[in-house]
Amino acid sequence: MQPPITLTIAGSDCSSGAGIQADLKTFSHHGCHGLTALTCIVAETPDIVKSIHPVPPAVLQDQVSLLLKSYPVAAIKTGMLYSKAHLIATAELLSDTNIPLIIDPVMVATSGASLIDPSAIEAYKTRLFPLAKLITPNMPEASVLLGRRVELKSQLEPAAKELSERFNTSVLLKGGHIPGNEERLDILWHNGKAHHFTARMIDIPSTHGTGCTLSAAITSHLAHGSNMIDAVSTSIDWLHSAIMNSFQWQSPTSDKKIYSLNHLRGGSLH
């Protein structure tokens, strides 16, 4: 039996905690063969984004076009697309496919650095979201998309519902930015209903790459034929385990410790 094929269209993270590196580790863990289309090269660690170097949109299209013609892709996810031109280049090639598309609208790094050209936000709304099976914004990204602050647990369900109705797609609104030590809550709005997923807060200095990893896990489960609710639920549980069992190393040049999700942790499909 051949593994299902998944495609990530995203940026490269040289620290391998996020971006296509995290996606490939997640795909592999969940029994998928991962393909990549690179949008940009990011010099970053969990603490800092030093520089971003975009790939020309025509080169991005060459990658995606060749892969879609060559492989029976079962599911696609997007991560960091960076600019309006990259978003449009992606949307042009995906608009004629029926492949499930999971969009992680990457806008801000865990470190707080902006990862997107402001002109790209409208392209998300008008060109890419209409193609999606699921979008997975966090609270700051939902705030940008709705044009108002989404900061409290009580705001999550109404925001997820509005995003779903506005863009005609399922929405997983991630509550990792809920203030304080409250229990974390993620809301999936799917087929007109809210599904709540809760987990205790994990006190860890860095959760770099959690969004990429979660959306890649969901993509993997959908590629294997899982329904949306099961794919989201199983992926959230696995990510929670990966965070709890994060790796850490001592930096050779400072007193800081470097943290990374444990992509090997937890159950897989095989």
C-alpha positions as CSV (number, residue, x, y, z in Angstrom):
1,M,0.0,0.0,0.0
2,Q,1.3,3.4,-1.0
3,P,1.2,6.3,1.5
4,P,-1.1,9.2,0.6
5,I,0.7,12.3,-0.8
6,T,0.5,15.7,0.9
7,L,1.8,19.0,-0.4
8,T,2.9,22.0,1.7
9,I,3.2,25.4,0.1
10,A,5.2,27.4,2.6
11,G,8.4,29.0,3.7
12,S,11.6,27.4,4.8
13,D,12.6,27.7,8.5
14,C,16.3,27.1,8.9
15,S,15.8,26.2,12.6
16,S,13.4,23.4,11.4
17,G,10.8,24.2,14.0
18,A,8.2,25.7,11.7
19,G,7.6,26.0,7.9
20,I,8.2,23.2,5.4
21,Q,10.6,21.5,7.7
22,A,8.0,21.1,10.5
23,D,5.4,20.1,7.8
24,L,7.6,17.3,6.4
25,K,8.4,15.9,9.9
26,T,4.6,15.9,10.6
27,F,3.7,14.4,7.3
28,S,6.2,11.6,7.8
29,H,5.1,10.9,11.3
30,H,1.5,10.5,10.2
31,G,2.4,8.1,7.3
32,C,2.2,10.5,4.4
33,H,4.7,11.2,1.6
34,G,5.3,15.0,1.7
35,L,6.0,17.3,-1.2
36,T,7.1,20.9,-0.9
37,A,6.7,24.1,-2.9
38,L,8.9,26.8,-1.4
39,T,7.6,30.4,-1.1
40,C,10.5,32.0,0.8
41,I,13.6,31.4,2.8
42,V,13.5,32.6,6.4
43,A,16.6,33.0,8.6
44,E,15.1,32.5,12.0
45,T,15.1,30.7,15.3
46,P,12.3,30.4,17.8
47,D,13.5,33.8,19.3
48,I,14.2,36.0,16.2
49,V,13.4,36.4,12.5
50,K,16.6,37.8,11.0
51,S,15.6,38.0,7.3
52,I,13.1,36.8,4.8
53,H,14.0,36.1,1.1
54,P,11.0,35.5,-1.2
55,V,11.1,33.0,-4.0
56,P,10.0,34.6,-7.3
57,P,6.2,33.8,-7.7
58,A,6.9,32.3,-11.2
59,V,9.3,29.8,-9.5
60,L,6.6,29.0,-6.9
61,Q,4.2,28.3,-9.7
62,D,6.7,26.1,-11.5
63,Q,7.0,24.0,-8.3
64,V,3.3,23.7,-7.7
65,S,2.4,23.0,-11.3
66,L,5.0,20.3,-11.8
67,L,4.0,18.5,-8.6
68,L,0.3,18.6,-9.3
69,K,0.9,17.1,-12.8
70,S,3.3,14.5,-11.5
71,Y,1.7,13.2,-8.2
72,P,-1.7,12.1,-7.1
73,V,-1.8,14.7,-4.3
74,A,-4.5,13.8,-1.7
75,A,-4.4,17.0,0.4
76,I,-2.6,20.4,0.3
77,K,-1.8,22.9,3.0
78,T,-0.4,26.4,2.8
79,G,1.7,28.2,5.4
80,M,3.7,31.3,4.9
81,L,2.9,32.9,1.5
82,Y,4.4,36.3,2.3
83,S,3.0,38.6,-0.5
84,K,0.0,39.3,-2.6
85,A,1.8,38.0,-5.7
86,H,2.6,34.6,-4.0
87,L,-1.0,34.3,-2.9
88,I,-2.4,35.0,-6.3
89,A,0.2,32.6,-7.9
90,T,-1.0,29.9,-5.6
91,A,-4.7,30.6,-6.0
92,E,-4.4,30.5,-9.8
93,L,-3.0,26.9,-9.8
94,L,-5.3,25.6,-7.1
95,S,-8.6,27.1,-8.3
96,D,-9.1,24.2,-10.8
97,T,-8.4,21.3,-8.4
98,N,-10.8,19.5,-6.1
99,I,-8.0,18.6,-3.7
100,P,-8.8,19.5,0.0
101,L,-7.0,22.7,0.9
102,I,-6.1,23.6,4.5
103,I,-4.9,27.2,4.9
104,D,-2.8,28.3,7.9
105,P,-2.9,32.1,7.3
106,V,0.6,32.8,8.6
107,M,0.9,36.5,9.5
108,V,3.0,36.8,12.6
109,A,5.8,34.7,14.0
110,T,5.7,33.4,17.6
111,S,8.5,35.9,18.2
112,G,6.2,38.7,17.2
113,A,7.8,39.5,13.9
114,S,5.5,40.2,10.9
115,L,5.7,37.5,8.2
116,I,3.4,39.0,5.6
117,D,3.1,41.9,3.3
118,P,0.0,43.9,4.3
119,S,-1.3,43.9,0.7
120,A,-1.6,40.1,1.0
121,I,-4.4,40.1,3.5
122,E,-7.0,41.1,1.0
123,A,-5.8,38.4,-1.4
124,Y,-6.3,35.8,1.3
125,K,-9.9,37.0,1.7
126,T,-10.8,37.2,-2.0
127,R,-8.6,34.7,-3.8
128,L,-7.5,31.9,-1.5
129,F,-10.1,31.4,1.3
130,P,-12.9,30.7,-1.2
131,L,-10.8,27.6,-2.2
132,A,-10.3,26.3,1.3
133,K,-11.8,23.3,3.1
134,L,-10.5,24.6,6.4
135,I,-8.6,27.7,7.6
136,T,-6.7,27.7,10.9
137,P,-6.2,31.2,12.2
138,N,-4.9,32.0,15.7
139,M,-6.4,34.8,17.7
140,P,-4.2,37.7,16.4
141,E,-4.8,36.4,12.8
142,A,-8.6,36.3,13.4
143,S,-8.4,39.9,14.7
144,V,-6.7,41.0,11.5
145,L,-9.2,39.1,9.3
146,L,-12.3,40.4,11.2
147,G,-11.0,44.0,11.8
148,R,-11.6,43.8,15.5
149,R,-9.8,42.4,18.5
150,V,-10.3,38.7,19.4
151,E,-8.7,38.4,22.8
152,L,-11.0,36.6,25.2
153,K,-12.2,33.0,25.4
154,S,-15.8,34.2,25.2
155,Q,-15.0,35.8,21.8
156,L,-13.7,32.6,20.1
157,E,-17.0,30.9,19.1
158,P,-18.7,34.1,17.7
159,A,-15.4,34.9,15.8
160,A,-15.1,31.3,14.4
161,K,-18.8,31.4,13.3
162,E,-18.4,34.8,11.6
163,L,-15.2,33.8,9.8
164,S,-16.9,30.6,8.6
165,E,-19.9,32.4,7.3
166,R,-17.9,35.2,5.7
167,F,-15.5,32.9,3.8
168,N,-17.8,29.9,3.3
169,T,-15.4,27.4,4.8
170,S,-14.8,25.5,8.0
171,V,-12.7,27.4,10.6
172,L,-10.5,26.2,13.4
173,L,-9.9,29.2,15.6
174,K,-6.9,28.5,17.9
175,G,-7.1,29.8,21.4
176,G,-3.4,29.6,22.3
177,H,-3.3,33.3,23.0
178,I,-5.9,33.3,25.8
179,P,-4.4,35.4,28.6
180,G,-3.2,34.0,31.9
181,N,-3.3,30.4,33.0
182,E,-6.8,29.6,31.8
183,E,-7.5,26.3,30.1
184,R,-6.8,26.6,26.4
185,L,-9.8,26.4,24.0
186,D,-9.8,25.8,20.2
187,I,-13.1,26.2,18.3
188,L,-13.9,24.3,15.1
189,W,-16.9,25.8,13.3
190,H,-17.9,23.1,10.8
191,N,-21.2,22.5,8.9
192,G,-22.9,25.2,11.0
193,K,-21.9,23.8,14.4
194,A,-19.3,24.6,17.0
195,H,-17.0,21.9,18.3
196,H,-14.9,22.7,21.4
197,F,-11.5,21.2,22.1
198,T,-9.9,22.0,25.5
199,A,-6.5,21.4,26.9
200,R,-4.6,22.6,30.0
201,M,-2.2,25.4,29.6
202,I,1.5,24.3,29.2
203,D,4.1,26.6,30.6
204,I,6.9,26.5,28.1
205,P,9.1,29.4,26.9
206,S,8.6,28.7,23.2
207,T,5.9,27.2,21.1
208,H,7.5,28.0,17.8
209,G,5.9,26.1,14.9
210,T,2.7,24.9,16.6
211,G,0.5,26.4,13.9
212,C,2.4,24.8,11.1
213,T,2.6,21.5,12.9
214,L,-1.2,21.4,13.7
215,S,-2.3,22.3,10.2
216,A,0.1,19.7,8.7
217,A,-1.3,17.0,11.1
218,I,-4.8,17.8,10.0
219,T,-3.8,17.7,6.4
220,S,-2.3,14.3,7.0
221,H,-5.4,12.9,8.6
222,L,-7.6,14.3,5.8
223,A,-5.3,12.7,3.2
224,H,-5.9,9.4,4.9
225,G,-9.7,9.8,4.6
226,S,-10.6,11.0,8.1
227,N,-13.6,13.3,8.5
228,M,-13.0,16.9,9.6
229,I,-13.9,16.6,13.2
230,D,-11.8,13.5,13.8
231,A,-8.9,15.0,11.9
232,V,-8.9,18.1,14.0
233,S,-9.5,16.3,17.3
234,T,-6.7,13.8,16.8
235,S,-4.3,16.4,15.6
236,I,-4.9,18.7,18.6
237,D,-4.3,15.8,21.0
238,W,-1.1,14.9,19.2
239,L,0.2,18.5,19.1
240,H,-0.5,18.8,22.9
241,S,1.7,15.8,23.4
242,A,4.4,17.2,21.2
243,I,4.4,20.5,23.2
244,M,4.5,18.7,26.6
245,N,7.5,16.7,25.5
246,S,9.4,19.4,23.7
247,F,13.2,19.1,23.2
248,Q,15.6,21.6,24.6
249,W,19.2,22.4,24.1
250,Q,21.6,24.9,25.6
251,S,22.7,27.7,23.2
252,P,26.5,27.6,22.7
253,T,26.8,31.4,22.7
254,S,24.4,32.5,25.5
255,D,22.6,31.4,28.6
256,K,19.4,30.8,26.7
257,K,17.9,27.4,26.0
258,I,16.5,26.5,22.6
259,Y,13.2,24.7,22.5
260,S,11.6,22.6,19.7
261,L,8.4,20.6,19.5
262,N,8.8,16.8,19.7
263,H,7.5,15.8,16.3
264,L,8.3,12.2,17.1
265,R,5.9,12.2,20.1
266,G,2.5,10.6,20.3
267,G,0.5,8.2,18.1
268,S,0.5,8.1,14.3
269,L,-1.8,6.4,11.8
270,H,0.7,3.6,11.1
